[in-house]
Amino acid sequence: MPLVSMTDMLNKGKAEGYAVGQFNLNNLEFTQAILLAAEEEKSPVILGVSEGAARYMGGFKTVVKMVEGLLEDYKITVPVAIHLDHGSSYDKCKEAIDAGFTSVMIDASHDPFEENIATTSKVVEYAHAKGVSVEAELGTVGGQEDDVVADGVIYADAKECDELVKRTKIDCLAPALGSVHGPYKGEPNLGFAEMEEIGNLTGVPLVLHGGTGIPTKDIQKAISLGTAKINVNTENQIASANTVREVLAANPNMYDPRKYLGPARDKIRETVIGKMREFGSSGKA
């Protein structure tokens, strides 16, 4: 099945009361694990690629070709989107689209509001002409993910969210409402009242960044309030790293990377399957 944009899968999720997981790619094994989990669960899936991860793997084009090769070799039948996570500029979004990405996030949330609208609108114009979906962000998600570092959390303003959606025609919105990138220090505290207001005002599928470590009851509440995309990376990274450590500790003379990265891949797959079931996307492809 060819790569698709996020638009249909997120609108369907919002209408039917489940969320599609965005699972970030870090290398070949992450990509294999996520695609195999999606096919096994018959779940739509979004492959998130940060600018830093794309650089690590060789570039946007390399990532797209790797994904397309696996779709063919694994005979993947479920909808798969490849999405630029936290695109830093119009130029980077355009580069990803030209390389074959089917979805992009333009993160101009750190800019003044009018500047955010101008940049986002420019990305939407280019992306939509090519059938590519666009996500934008308002407010500040805390913590660090890849090249993105934020001090503290700044909640998104509901009226600004509504204005951003109306003026830019984005396909989905990531309003910062208390989630953080990376592990949580203490209990997550999401702004559900704000989420409900933003969901009702804008009408578009909402996106929850920093999905690792959020309790299932909070995930379910977020989905009931219009969240249709949930991003997960840290949980898979931790599962992978812990598995590699365990395998090498038990086999100190092991040197074949397939023998320690293979079990790590299996663990990521298991983690992703758990998330798909939690988000309700299993069997929705």
Secondary structure, DSSP 8 states (H G I E B T S, - for coil): -----SHHHHHHHHHHT--EEEEE--SHHHHHHHHHHHHHHT--EEEEEEHHHHHHHT-HHHHHHHHHHHHHHTT--S-EEEEEEEE-SHHHHHHHHHHT-SEEEE--TTS-HHHHHHHHHHHHHHHHHTT-EEEEEESB-EEEETTEEESS-B---HHHHHHHHHHH--SEEEE-SS-EESS-SS-----HHHHHHHHHHH-S-EEES--TT--HHHHHHHHHTTEEEEEE-HHHHHHHHHHHHHHHHH-TT---HHHHHHHHHHHHHHHHHHHHHHHT-TT--
